[in-house]
Amino acid sequence: MKRHTYTAATVWTGNDGTGTQTYKSYRRDHTLSAPGRPELLASSDPAFRGDPARYNPEILLVASLSSCHMLWYLHLCSANGIVVQAYRDDPVGEMEEADNGSGKFVRVVLHPTVTIQPGGDVARAKALHEEAHRYCFIANSVNFPVETEPTVATA
């Protein structure tokens, strides 16, 4: 079995001079980066005093699931002679917050909309979503259901 290692840096940028003296005295702003890549501006969800203009960990988790699924799907379509011309996903993640402020994701639903070349096998293209789901590294790493509700049409 091969092992891959990924590195990233998280740097808090929300100290307004008093640090975390009180719950309201600091911003949740931070940057996320990885070697050779641009920084992402991040914060917490606005429900937790975050900046709504920045990415938050919850959005990034949902986006990671969507991106991983798409990359596997495109690979499988290529390997199976299905020519994808367009792909878009509008995933939705559901998280439950406990009374003590902790929380957990309970479900993510992917909604990929795929356009394949005219004359392509729509049924096979749709079925490949199930296979992509089984291969997705991120979906295989989470402890909540990830569902896929695809739409496939020809151009």
Secondary structure, DSSP 8 states (H G I E B T S, - for coil): --------EEEE----SSTTSSTTSS---EEEE-TTS--EEE---GGGT--TTSB-HHHHHHHHHHHHHHHHHHHHHHHTT--EEEEEE--EEEEEE-TTS-EEEEEEEE-EEEEE-TT--HHHHHHHHHHHHHH-TTGGG-SS-EEE--EEEE-
